[in-house]
Amino acid sequence: MNNEEIIQKNYLEWTQFPFDKETIQEVQKLKNDNNSKFQDSFYKDLSFGTGGMRGIVGYGPNRVNKYTFGKNTQGISNYINKISDDKEAVVIAYDCRNQSKELANQVAEIFSSNNIKVYLFSSIRPTPELSYALIKLKCICGIVLTASHNPPEYNGYKVYWKDGGQIVPPIDKNLIKEIESIKFEEINFVKNDSNIQLIDTEIDSSFIKDSIKNGKIGESKREDYKVVFTPIHGTSYKLLPAVLIGAGFKDFHIVDKQAIPDGNFSTVKSPNPEEPEALEIAIKKAEILNADIVIGTDPDADRVGLAVKNHQGDYIILNGNQMMILLTEYILSKKENLDQSFFIGSTVVSTNMIKHIANYYNVDFKVGLTGFKWIGKMINDYKNQKFISGGEESYGYMVGDFVRDKDAITSALVACELGSECKTNNSSIIDYLINCYIKYGFYKERLISIKKEGAKGLEEISDIMNSLRTSGIKMIDGIKLKFIKDFESSSKRDPVNGNSSKLDFPKSNVLIFEAEDGTTVAARPSGTEPKIKFYISVNSKLESKSDYLKIDTLLENKIERIIKEFEF
């Protein structure tokens, strides 16, 4: 069928049983009022992928609503009941987004109707706390209703399994198969109150205690370290202050304008700490207070952004790779008796500098595909080794294994521990970062995201990836390519002599070009947004602090040349 036929078929389905009267009326109105919006809502099904589902809230099969989320929940319920003879339990959390609470309650009702016990948080909670609660309550599955850092019109359905991590093979494929077999009329919306138990502050206090236990690792005058914090209208507004103040950071200041949970994120264009605009208000407050550090978390508090002063006294935002370098170096420097029985984790598009840090401290280094679930999976896959920490370039970091997903709250505590210790020693976080560059090599990265929306956008992203695969690129910025990694074909190829070997990773639409000087350019379609992402990494030796600005400029110029070369 062509697009028009698919749209018409889906429209007819959504204007009759089992869809309720309100849905049918809104679908009919949508068709009459907005042709482009209607077409985008009905030209395909919003798919449940290997991490769950994320999309725009609305009516139709390509939108987030009680029916698309209902299919997910019914399919997961069927799978749980199929593999277990005992009555299992799930735990559900949700963030501040519009309709998150209503959708969470509907998800809970469907699980309850399928004779599955539900622990439902009574109000909004951070994603890392959902992972923590899943382990603590010994549940088989956890669901968090969130679209992370996406714009306000989005919501999502993120699935975790009994180890506390996001679903990975083979569970993800099994759930997808089960969900895809569900028809809308098979969703059981009839609530069973006896199977639903609300949970409130009991998990909070335990999480706060364990966060402090894992993140309070320094030796400093914490009461002298001034912190400005913004939850960007999200879920960390209670827990992160409790953790930092509980650890001893008493000079703590929250951005009042952004402290109130708000699904419209009314003070920012995007609630994403990766975007400088999201931290503007917090940085202005920090300038007034002469704060030492600025902390911002995304709506579900799994990503954290940090701003610190440079040598000129201006606040600069650290990128995700820099944050990962700082936290990893600091955490490992506090450990004793390290050897290969310990490991840290990262991803294929994150900075290669992390590998040098691991080598210096003689710990094992493991790398997974993009997405934090692969770092969480490492803990299960290597039970004979002790996981220390892990991070990815997209502002995600995890300290210890008491949660199994990126955790902005504990990561923020470690950042404050580092900053406070630097201040106590008459130094700074920027000095600490430069020392890392001198010690391991100066790695500089840049992320370029290009938005491509709708059906046409999907085609354009596919064309770009195909074009890169057939481009015949043999050099980057005048340096010969060492190899090309294609994770979709599981191949690592030398473009000069044609030799190839197999990549031992699950298949994924990721392409990495690496030159002989260590320069890399990676490309991948985003798994959560209508974007294609390009990751550029360059490096150089840094002999001394006095050379920092000169080498930084050289690397910045190299990145600009690569951007022109690849025509991003």
N, C-alpha and C positions, 0 to 999 in steps of 0.2 A: 504493500500500500504506500502511496505517496503521502506527504505531510497533510494535505487537505483531507484525505480519506481518514487518516488516523485521528485528526482533530474532530471530524464529524462523528466517528465511531465513539470516541471518548466522551464527547458532549452528550450523545444520546444515552450512554450508560449512566452519566451523572445527573440525568434529569428524571430518573425513575427509581424504584425500590432497588437497593436498601437505603438510599440516601434520604435524609430527613427533609422536611418541608423547607426549612431555612436554607439548606445547601442548594436545593433545586432552584429556589427563587434567586439566590445570589448568582448561580451559574447562568441562568437565563438572562439576568441583568448584565452580567459580564459580557455575554455575547452581543448584546444590544449596544452596550456603552463604549467598549474599547476593543477594537479589533486586534491590535498588536498584543495587548495584555492578554486577551482571550486566547489568541493563538499560542502564546508562550506558555499559558497555563495548561494547554491540552495537547500540544504536539508530541509529548512523550510522557512516560512515567518517571517521577522522581525516584531515582534508584537508591536502594539500600546497598551501600558499598562495603568495603572491607573494614570500615571504621564506624559505619552507621549511616545516617542520612542528614543532609543539611540542604535547606532551600528557603525560598521566599514564602512567607505565610500567606495563605489565600485559599481559593477554591479551585479544585481540579486535580488531576493526577500528577501534575508537575509542580505541586505546591505542598507546603507543610499544612496539615490539618488533621482533624481527629480520625479521618479515614486512612490517610497514608501512614500516619503513626500507628493507627489501629491495626493495619496489616502487619507492620513490624512486630507489634506486641503479641498478636495472635500467633504469628509464626514462631516467635521465640518461646511462647507458652507451649505450643505443640511440641517443640524440640525438647524443652526441659522435661515435659511429661513423658516423652518418648524414651529418654535416656535414663530416667530415674524412677525407681519404685517408691521412693520416700517423698514426703511432701517437702518440696524445696522452698527457699525464700529468695526474694529479690529486694534490692534497696533502690529507691528512686530519689534523685535530687533534681533541683532545677535552679536556673539563674533568674536574673531580673528582667529578662526579655518579655515583650508583650506576648501574652497568652501562654507563657511558660507554666504558670501555676495551673491554669485550666487544662492544658494538655497533659501535665504531670498527673493530675487527678484522673483523667480519662485513661491514661496508661495504667495507673494503679488499679482502676476498676476492671480493666480487661484481664490483667494478671489475676486479680482476686476471683473473677468469674471462672477462671480456669483452674481453681483450687491450688493456687500458688500464694504463699504468704508474702505480704508486701510490707516492708518498712519504708514509710514515706516521710521525708523531712517536712516539718511543719511550715517552713519558710525557706527563702533562698539560701543556698550553700555553695561554696566553691567546688569546682571539679575535683581538686586533690582530696577534699574531705570525703567525696563520694567513693573514691578509690580506697581511702583509709577505712571508711565504714563497711565497705564490702568485705574486707579482710577481717575486721573486728567482729562483725556480726555473723561471719561464716556463711555468707550467702553464696548462691551459685552464680548470680548475675547481678549487675548493677546498670542502671540507666540514668543518664543525666540529660536533661532537656536544656540545651545551650547551642548557640551558634558561635561560641567563642568570641573572636574579635570582628566578626562580620558586621556589616551595616545593620541599622535597626529593623529593616524589613525582613531579616532572616531569623530562622530558628532552626534547631537541630536536635537529633536523637543519637546520642553517643552510647555505645554498648561496651560494657566491661564484663570480664568473666571472673571466676572464683579466685584466681590468683591476685586480683586487684588491678590487673592490666587490661588495656583495650583488647578486643577480640583479635586473634591472629589465627593462621592456619593450624589445624583444619577446622576449628570452630567457626570462623568467619564464613567459610564456603558452605558449611552445613546449615548455618542460619540463613544465608542468602537463598539457598535452595528451598528451605522450608517457607520462607516469607514469599518467595515468588510463586509458590503453589497456592497461596491463600486467595480466595475470592472475597470481595468486600462483604458479601452477605454472610460469610462465615465468621466475621468478627463478633465476638460475644461481649456486648457492652453492658450486660446485666451485672451490677455491682453486688459483691458479697462482703458486707461490712465486717463480718467476723474474721476475714482474712487480711484486713488492713490495720496496721498499727502505726500511729504517728510517732516520730522520734524528734526530740528537740535538742536541749543543750547537753545531754549526756555524752554525745559523741564529740561535741565542740571542745569540752574541757579536756578530754583524752587526747584529741588531735593537737590542741595547743601545747599540752605537756610534752608530747612526743616530738613536735616540731622544734621546741626549745632544746630538747635533749639531743636532737640530731644536728641542729644548726648553731648552737652556742659553743663555739670552739676556740675563741680567741682569748687574749689577755690584754685588756685595755681599760681605759676610763670611759665606760659606756655612757655614763651620765653627762659627759661633756660633748657628746656627738649629737649634732642637731639634724633631725630627720624631717623632711617634708614628704607627705604621702598623699596620693590620690588613688582611689579605687575606680576612677572614671565611671562613676554611677553603678558599679558592679558589686559583686558578692563578698569581696574581701574587706568591706568597710568595718566589720566587727572583729574578725579573726586576726588580721595582720596587726592592727594596733595591740591586741591582747598578747600576741606573740612577742613583738618588739619591746613593748613596755614590760612584759613579764621577764624578758631576758635582761632588762636593765637599762634600756634606752628611754630615759624619762623625758628628754628634750624632744618631744614628738609633736608634730603639727600636721593635722589633716586639712586638706583643701575642702572647706565647707561647701562650696558651690557644687562639688562633685562627689560629696559624701552620701548623698541621698540616692538610693537605687532608682534607676529611671531607664525603662526599656527604650525610650526615644533618644537617650544619650544627648540631652539637649544642649550641652555646652561644647560639644566636639563634632567634627565632621565624621570621624570614625573612632570607635572606642578601642583603638589598636595602639599599644605602646610602641610598636614599630614605627608609627607615624609621628614625626616631631610635633605636629599640631596638637596631638592628644595630651602632651605634657606641658604645653605653653602656660596654662594657668598655674600649674604647680611650680614651674620654674620662676615665674614672676613672684610668687609667694616666697620662694627660696631666696631670690635676690633681695627682697625686703628684709628677710630674717637673717640673711647671711648663713644659710644652712649649709651643711656639709654634703648632703646627698638628697636627691629627689628620687622617689620610688613611685612607679605607676603600674597598676595591674589591669589586665583586660577584664571583661565582664564576668567570666567564670574563674578568674584568678589562677589560670595555669601559666600564663605568660607574664613576664615582668620586664619593665623598662627602667633603666637607671640613668640618671644625669648627675655628673660630678663636675667640679671646677677644673679647668685646665690651668696652665702656668700663667696665663694672662688674667685669670680670675673670672673667666666666662664659663657658664654652664654648658657642657657638651653632653649629648646623649650617646652612651655607649651602644654599639651594635651588638647583636646576639652572639657573634663570634668573640668579641672582646670580653663580654660578660662571662662567657664560658671559659675563656683563657684565665681570667682573674680568679673565678671561683674554684676552678680545678687546681690551679697552682697553689692557692691558699689552703684548700682542704688537704691536698697531699702533703704540703709542708708541715701540717699539724699531726700527721700520722707517723707512727713508729713501726719498725720491723716490717716494712713493706717488701713484698716479693711477688712473684708471678701467681701466687694464689689469690691475689687481689686484682680487680679489674675496673676500668672505667669504660664508658660507652659514648659513642657519637654516631653521626650519620654521614652518608656519602657526599652530601653537599655542604657539610660544615667544614670549618678551617682544618687544614692538615697540621697546623701547629700543635693541636692537642696530642697527636701521636708522639711528638718530640718531648712533650711534658711527661707522658706515660713512660717513655724510654728512660728519661732522666731519673725518675723515681722507681724504676724497675718494676712497674706494675703492668699487667696485661692490658692491651688496648683492643677493643672490639668495635667494629663499625657495622651499622645496619642501614637499611633503606631509609628514605625520608619518612618521617612520622615517628612520634615518640613511642608508639606501641612496640616498635622493634627494639628499642632500648629496654623497655619493660620485659620483653620476651627473653632478653639475654639472661635475666636473673633466674628464670626457670630453666633455660637451656644449659646453664653452667652452674648447677647447684654445688659443685665441688669447689667453686671459687666464691670469693666474697666481693659483692658489688659495693663500690665506694660512691660513685656519682656518675652522672651522665648529662649530656647537653646537646642541643642542636642550634643551628644558626638563627632559627625563627623565635628567639627570645624564650626558649624553654630550657629548664634545668631541673634536675631531681637530685636530692641529697639523701643518700642511704636508701634502704628498701622498705621503709615503713609505709610509703605510698608507692604506686607503680605507674605513675604518670608525672608529667612535668608539674612542678609545684612552686608557684610564684611566692608563696608565703614563707616557706623555709629558705628558699633561695634569697629572698630579700633579707632575711636575718643573717645569712652568711655574708652577704654583701656589706651589711652594716658592721658585722664583726671585723671584716677586712678593713673597711674604711676607718673604723674607730681605732684599730690597732695602728694603722698608718699614722693617724693624727697624733696618737699618744707618742709615737716615735718621730714626730716632727716631719712626717712625710705625707704622701697623698696617694690616692688610688691611681692617678695618672702616672706618678713616679713608679708605682708598683707595676703597672702595665708596661712602661718603657723598659724596666729592668727585665721583664719577661721577654721582650723583643730582643734585648741584648743577649740574653741567655739562650734563646731558642731560635732566633731569626725573626725578622719583622714581616709578619703576614698581614696583608691588608685585603679586605673583601668588600664587594658591593653587590647588592641584590637589585635586579631590575625586573619589575612586574608589569606586564602588558595586559590590559583588560580586553577580553573578547567575549561579548555577551551573546546569548541566544544560540539558535541552531547554526546560523552563519558563523558565529564566533567559534563554535566547536570545530567546524570545518577548517577555519583559518588556523587554529592551533594545530590541528592534525597536519595541515599542509606545511606549517613551519617546521614541525618535527621531522616530517618526511624529507623536506628540503635539506635540513641539517644532516640527515643520515646519508644522503646521496651527494653531498656538496663536494666531496673530494678534498676537504681541508687538510693541509699537510704542515701548516705553520701557524703559530700565534705570535703576533708582534715580532716577526722575523726569526723566531726560534722554532726549530723543528718539533713536530709532534712526537711524543714518546709513545703514546697509545691513545686509542679511542675506546671508551667503555660504553657498551650499549646494553643496558639492563633489560631491555625488552627481548633481545635475542640472546641474552646471557653470554655475550662475547666481549673479550678484551683483545683488541687488534692493534698491531703495529702498522700504521699506514704507509711506512716506507718500504718494509720488506714483505708485508702481507701476512706475517705470522700472527696466529691468533690462539687464544686459550679460553677456557670456560670460566665464567664468573659464578661463584657459588652463592648466589642470592636468589630469592624469589623474583619472578619476572615483574618488571615495572617499567613504565614509560619514562625512563631517565637516560640522558645521554651526557657523557662527560669527555671533554677533550683535555688532555694533559700534555704540556710541552716539556722539553728536556730540562728547563730551568725551574720546573715545579708550578708554573702558571697553569691554572685550570679555568675552563669555561664549562659550566654545566647547564643543561636545559631540561625542564620538566613542566608539564601542565599541572596546575594546582589541583589538589584533590578536594578542596573545600570552596573555591571561588572560581568564577569564569575568567581565569587568568593563565598566561604562560609565564613561567619564571626563569630568569637567567642568573646564575651565580658566578661571579668573577672573583678569582683569587690570585694575587700576585705576591711576591716575597723578595726580600733582600737581606743581606747581613746588616746589622747595626752594631757599630763598634762602641759608641758612647752616647750619652744623653745629649751631648752638644750637637750630634749629627742627626738627631731625631727629626727635626722639621725639614731638613734637606732631603733625607731619605723618604719621609712621608710625601713630600712633593713629587719626588721621582716616581714613587709607586702610584700616586694619584694620576700623574700624567700617563703612565703606562696603562692604567685602567681606561682612561679616556681614549687612548689609541685603539684599544681592543674593542671598545664600544663602536667606534667608527668602522673598524675592520669587519665586525659581525653585523653591522647595520641594525642594531637593536632599536 
